Each structure stands twice: as C-alpha cells, then as structure tokens.
C-alpha cells in the first residue's frame, strides 16, 4: 500500500486477544521498512475535542523526560519528530503555530516506559507594548484533542548503514546555487549588475507640452534686447 500511494509513513490500528488496543507506526525508505514501533494504548480520552488546524500550519513539538538515556529512546524521539513535524521549511510564521504536542517519557530498566502524548492548542495574543516593553505575543496553551498513554511493546530498528543512507540527500533534490540568485519562500530574487549609464545621451520621448511656444520665444528675445 505504501508503494502504491508513495507514502513514507504508515500507521496500523488492530485489536486482538493477545495484543489488545494495538498501534503500529513505521517509516518506509527505498521500498523497505526503515523502522517500526508497536505500542499498546493504555489510555485515551475519547470525549476530548480535536484541534481545528489551519492548512499549512506547523506544530511545536516538546519532549519532556528521559529521551536521551538509551539508543532506543533517541531513535523513538527521531521517529516522532519525523512523524509529526510535517513539511520541512526554513522559516516559520508565528501565525502558523496553532498546536503544541508534548511527549513525556520515563525510563524503566534501561529501556523506555510509558509514553504520554498530550496535544494543546496554542493561542497567541498581541502584547501591550506600554506594559511589557516589547512586541513579543502572549502565549496561552489550552488542552485540545485526546491525550494518549502508550506502552512500547515491540520495535524494529534499522541497521547503521541503512539509517545513514536514509539521511543522505539525493543530488537531484539538492538546489543548485546560481550566482546572484536567491530564494525567499516561494519568490525568486535576482541581482543585476549594470555599468555606468550615460544619462545625458539617453534619447527620451519628447512631448509638445514641454516645448516653448513661438510667442513665448519672441517675448524672451524682446526682453533680452530691452535689457541690453
């Protein structure tokens, strides 16, 4: 299915007597499974309201807890970032930040224990410059969406060579640097270097309204003769 739909991320939800409330998340690279994690859903609040996200918005990801204590936790953190971050961009507009996802984890016997994923809605309000002394907006977090409590059951990590190959950027995708051309968002800006221009020799269009009439020329000549 991933090859047919050209999808690099996938998720599968299943339920059985042996593994109830099962959630499988994974990544695909070069037509094969890069890594895959199987979770058991311990708790989910189905009564919580979701987040009305804007089109093209970016979430803010916050990791709290023991995410750098072991190799499994670091790989799982890298997976969550890749799964939830969306499209990669160079700059972010504050108006496009409308959601915050908090990932909390604890360490149990050299491995990762329960994982909590809590979504929040981010509200930005314009600050009063006279009171605060700056233009930094006031942020407010409001609970939104169903929080998840996951327990890691099984995992499949990639080999070192396969993981390094997935980090390489193909030459076809790398942007070619062109002299005096730069890109900003969706616009392309170019710089032109021109030599010194002879403004006096430029032939511009002449208008009849700029020419002096014959009567005005006669008056000027007669006034000059009177002065002499």
Secondary structure by P-SEA (a helix, b strand, c coil): ccccccccccccccccccccbbbbbbccccccccbbbbbbbccccccbbbbbcccbbbbbbbbcccccccaaaaaaaaaaaaacccccccccccccccbbbbbbbbbccccccbbbbbbbbbbbbbcccccccccbbbbbbbbccbbbbbbbcccccccaaaaaaaacccccccccccccccccccbbbbbbbbcccccccccccccccccccaaaaaaaaaaaaaac
